[in-house]
Amino acid sequence: EIVMTQSPATLSVSPGERATLSCRASQNVNDNLAWYQQKLGQAPRLLIYGASMRATGIPARFSGSGSGTEFTLTISSLQSEDFAVYYCQHYNDWPPFTFGQGTKLEIK
Amino acid sequence: EVQLVQSGTQVKKPGDSLRISCKGSGYNFATDWIAWVRQMPGKGLEWMGIIYPRDSDTIYSPSFQGQITISVDKSISTAYLQWRSLRASDTAMYYCARRQFLENWGQGTLVTVSS
């Protein structure tokens, strides 16, 4: 089973600033990596798939990068609605398609 | 518009059986994988398993193998998650989601197991 490790666990950033979230896979997952946003009391929402492809309706301030075992989600200029919990997930080859433990993005 | 609509909140006792559902619409249900995801109170997301409706090919996470059953009735575009004997530790929100990367999500079904 591939273990996904996200860092940091909590990230404090001011509105308008850039946020950088990291995700590491214990094995090569190629570019089969997705990012999700979850706000309190809501279902998660797909932001990024294929490591760098924005899902439908996702603003351009969200971008993903990386391949293999190291991935990054960048939010270029934080808006108030972006403060949430973010999860990465691999979907490479064979299940289980495990999630990272999440990064909580909070207002500084 | 793609939609996944899940069945409603459940309150059960330990040892009860339960089946919750997830109905897809707005796309070809048979040809997209449906996954189930658990979120325990205050915790992160856990991938439970996945099913391909066309042939019911099902793969479970080792963490959930033997504890749950995932099934589908493609004639009514509905996937199911089932327990034979619930435990208090099954208390959680359960989500269904479409495709291997989880492009669309249901609204969630809250399951509470308490004596």
Interface residues (C-beta under 8 A of the other chain):
Chain A: E1 N32 A34 Y36 Q38 A43 P44 R45 L46 Y49 G50 A55 V85 Y87 Q89 Y91 W94 P95 P96 F97 T98 F99 G100 Q101 G102
Chain B: A35 V37 G44 L45 E46 W47 G49 I50 I59 Y60 S61 P62 S63 Y95 A97 Q100 F101 L102 E103 N104 W105 G106 Q107 G108
